[in-house]
Amino acid sequence: MKKVFLSALTIILFISCGSVNRTLFGTTEKTLVKTVAIEQDCDKENIEVVDSVKGLHGATYSLNVCGERMVYKQVGSVFMEESKADKKIEELQNK
């Protein structure tokens, strides 16, 4: 019983790791660029990831999108423009 618990705990900790989560659920910079290209109507070639801060539960990306600076956040397994992500998180916290 103790071995099963420890194995389950190890798996949960491994999956909750930010880098593993990003890889398993496809939340990579390549996916980010595709998402931004569609949302901002900008060719992928004109999108550059300038900076990124990656943590255990998500990431924040600074982008150059067709000459305009934008910030996107990874929330779970999706990418959202920073203002929309912050608003959604606030709504969830107030429930």
CYANA upper distance limits for C-alpha pairs under 8 A (distance plus 0.5 A):
  1 MET  CA      5 PHE  CA      6.86
  2 LYS  CA      6 LEU  CA      6.70
  3 LYS  CA      7 SER  CA      6.51
  4 VAL  CA      8 ALA  CA      6.59
  5 PHE  CA      9 LEU  CA      6.58
  6 LEU  CA     10 THR  CA      6.56
  7 SER  CA     11 ILE  CA      6.76
  8 ALA  CA     12 ILE  CA      6.70
  9 LEU  CA     13 LEU  CA      6.65
 10 THR  CA     14 PHE  CA      6.57
 11 ILE  CA     15 ILE  CA      6.63
 12 ILE  CA     16 SER  CA      6.57
 13 LEU  CA     17 CYS  CA      6.93
 14 PHE  CA     20 VAL  CA      7.68
 15 ILE  CA     20 VAL  CA      6.50
 15 ILE  CA     21 ASN  CA      6.45
 16 SER  CA     20 VAL  CA      7.78
 16 SER  CA     21 ASN  CA      6.75
 16 SER  CA     56 LEU  CA      7.64
 16 SER  CA     57 HIS  CA      7.91
 17 CYS  CA     21 ASN  CA      6.53
 17 CYS  CA     56 LEU  CA      5.87
 17 CYS  CA     57 HIS  CA      7.86
 18 GLY  CA     22 ARG  CA      6.56
 18 GLY  CA     54 LYS  CA      7.88
 18 GLY  CA     55 GLY  CA      6.40
 18 GLY  CA     56 LEU  CA      4.59
 18 GLY  CA     57 HIS  CA      6.00
 18 GLY  CA     58 GLY  CA      6.72
 19 SER  CA     23 THR  CA      6.78
 19 SER  CA     56 LEU  CA      7.91
 20 VAL  CA     24 LEU  CA      6.45
 21 ASN  CA     25 PHE  CA      6.41
 21 ASN  CA     27 THR  CA      8.11
 21 ASN  CA     77 SER  CA      8.27
 22 ARG  CA     26 GLY  CA      6.24
 22 ARG  CA     27 THR  CA      4.95
 22 ARG  CA     28 THR  CA      6.31
 22 ARG  CA     77 SER  CA      7.68
 23 THR  CA     27 THR  CA      6.85
 23 THR  CA     28 THR  CA      7.04
 25 PHE  CA     77 SER  CA      6.58
 26 GLY  CA     31 THR  CA      7.29
 26 GLY  CA     77 SER  CA      7.88
 27 THR  CA     31 THR  CA      6.54
 27 THR  CA     32 LEU  CA      7.46
 27 THR  CA     74 GLN  CA      8.05
 27 THR  CA     77 SER  CA      6.25
 27 THR  CA     78 VAL  CA      7.20
 27 THR  CA     79 PHE  CA      8.18
 28 THR  CA     32 LEU  CA      6.76
 29 GLU  CA     33 VAL  CA      6.65
 29 GLU  CA     49 VAL  CA      8.38
 30 LYS  CA     34 LYS  CA      6.93
 31 THR  CA     35 THR  CA      6.68
 32 LEU  CA     36 VAL  CA      6.63
 32 LEU  CA     79 PHE  CA      6.97
 33 VAL  CA     37 ALA  CA      6.48
 33 VAL  CA     44 LYS  CA      6.75
 33 VAL  CA     47 ILE  CA      7.17
 33 VAL  CA     48 GLU  CA      8.47
 34 LYS  CA     38 ILE  CA      6.92
 34 LYS  CA     44 LYS  CA      7.08
 35 THR  CA     39 GLU  CA      6.67
 35 THR  CA     79 PHE  CA      7.86
 36 VAL  CA     40 GLN  CA      6.19
 36 VAL  CA     41 ASP  CA      8.30
 36 VAL  CA     42 CYS  CA      8.10
 36 VAL  CA     65 VAL  CA      8.47
 37 ALA  CA     41 ASP  CA      5.97
 37 ALA  CA     42 CYS  CA      5.26
 37 ALA  CA     43 ASP  CA      6.14
 37 ALA  CA     44 LYS  CA      6.01
 37 ALA  CA     47 ILE  CA      7.91
 38 ILE  CA     42 CYS  CA      7.40
 40 GLN  CA     65 VAL  CA      8.33
 42 CYS  CA     46 ASN  CA      7.14
 42 CYS  CA     47 ILE  CA      7.90
 42 CYS  CA     65 VAL  CA      7.49
 42 CYS  CA     66 CYS  CA      6.73
 43 ASP  CA     47 ILE  CA      7.54
 43 ASP  CA     66 CYS  CA      8.39
 46 ASN  CA     64 ASN  CA      8.31
 46 ASN  CA     65 VAL  CA      6.76
 46 ASN  CA     66 CYS  CA      5.68
 46 ASN  CA     67 GLY  CA      8.31
 47 ILE  CA     63 LEU  CA      7.39
 47 ILE  CA     64 ASN  CA      6.13
 47 ILE  CA     65 VAL  CA      5.17
 47 ILE  CA     66 CYS  CA      6.68
 48 GLU  CA     63 LEU  CA      6.08
 48 GLU  CA     64 ASN  CA      5.57
 48 GLU  CA     65 VAL  CA      7.15
 49 VAL  CA     61 TYR  CA      7.34
 49 VAL  CA     62 SER  CA      6.64
 49 VAL  CA     63 LEU  CA      5.10
 49 VAL  CA     64 ASN  CA      7.00
 50 VAL  CA     61 TYR  CA      8.06
 50 VAL  CA     62 SER  CA      5.97
 50 VAL  CA     63 LEU  CA      5.72
 50 VAL  CA     64 ASN  CA      7.09
 51 ASP  CA     61 TYR  CA      6.33
 51 ASP  CA     62 SER  CA      5.54
 51 ASP  CA     63 LEU  CA      7.58
 52 SER  CA     59 ALA  CA      7.50
 52 SER  CA     60 THR  CA      6.16
 52 SER  CA     61 TYR  CA      4.89
 52 SER  CA     62 SER  CA      6.67
 53 VAL  CA     59 ALA  CA      6.02
 53 VAL  CA     60 THR  CA      5.75
 53 VAL  CA     61 TYR  CA      7.03
 54 LYS  CA     58 GLY  CA      6.69
 54 LYS  CA     59 ALA  CA      4.69
 54 LYS  CA     60 THR  CA      6.99
 55 GLY  CA     59 ALA  CA      6.25
 57 HIS  CA     75 VAL  CA      8.32
 57 HIS  CA     76 GLY  CA      7.63
 58 GLY  CA     73 LYS  CA      7.84
 58 GLY  CA     74 GLN  CA      5.62
 58 GLY  CA     75 VAL  CA      6.37
 58 GLY  CA     76 GLY  CA      6.97
 59 ALA  CA     73 LYS  CA      6.23
 59 ALA  CA     74 GLN  CA      5.54
 59 ALA  CA     75 VAL  CA      8.16
 60 THR  CA     71 VAL  CA      7.56
 60 THR  CA     72 TYR  CA      6.36
 60 THR  CA     73 LYS  CA      4.91
 60 THR  CA     74 GLN  CA      6.77
 61 TYR  CA     71 VAL  CA      6.09
 61 TYR  CA     72 TYR  CA      5.70
 61 TYR  CA     73 LYS  CA      6.66
 62 SER  CA     69 ARG  CA      7.64
 62 SER  CA     70 MET  CA      6.47
 62 SER  CA     71 VAL  CA      5.11
 62 SER  CA     72 TYR  CA      7.12
 63 LEU  CA     69 ARG  CA      6.18
 63 LEU  CA     70 MET  CA      5.69
 63 LEU  CA     71 VAL  CA      6.51
 63 LEU  CA     72 TYR  CA      8.13
 64 ASN  CA     68 GLU  CA      5.97
 64 ASN  CA     69 ARG  CA      5.25
 64 ASN  CA     70 MET  CA      6.86
 65 VAL  CA     69 ARG  CA      6.67
 65 VAL  CA     70 MET  CA      7.20
 70 MET  CA     81 GLU  CA      8.15
 71 VAL  CA     81 GLU  CA      6.65
 71 VAL  CA     82 GLU  CA      6.01
 72 TYR  CA     79 PHE  CA      6.96
 72 TYR  CA     80 MET  CA      5.96
 72 TYR  CA     81 GLU  CA      4.86
 72 TYR  CA     82 GLU  CA      5.38
 73 LYS  CA     79 PHE  CA      6.08
 73 LYS  CA     80 MET  CA      5.91
 73 LYS  CA     81 GLU  CA      6.77
 73 LYS  CA     82 GLU  CA      6.10
 73 LYS  CA     85 ALA  CA      7.17
 74 GLN  CA     78 VAL  CA      6.14
 74 GLN  CA     79 PHE  CA      4.97
 74 GLN  CA     80 MET  CA      6.94
 75 VAL  CA     79 PHE  CA      6.59
 75 VAL  CA     80 MET  CA      7.61
 75 VAL  CA     85 ALA  CA      7.65
 80 MET  CA     84 LYS  CA      6.80
 80 MET  CA     85 ALA  CA      5.93
 81 GLU  CA     85 ALA  CA      6.58
 82 GLU  CA     86 ASP  CA      6.57
 83 SER  CA     87 LYS  CA      6.70
 84 LYS  CA     88 LYS  CA      6.63
 85 ALA  CA     89 ILE  CA      6.65
 86 ASP  CA     90 GLU  CA      6.65
 87 LYS  CA     91 GLU  CA      6.72
 88 LYS  CA     92 LEU  CA      6.78
 89 ILE  CA     93 GLN  CA      6.71
 90 GLU  CA     94 ASN  CA      6.78
 91 GLU  CA     95 LYS  CA      7.12
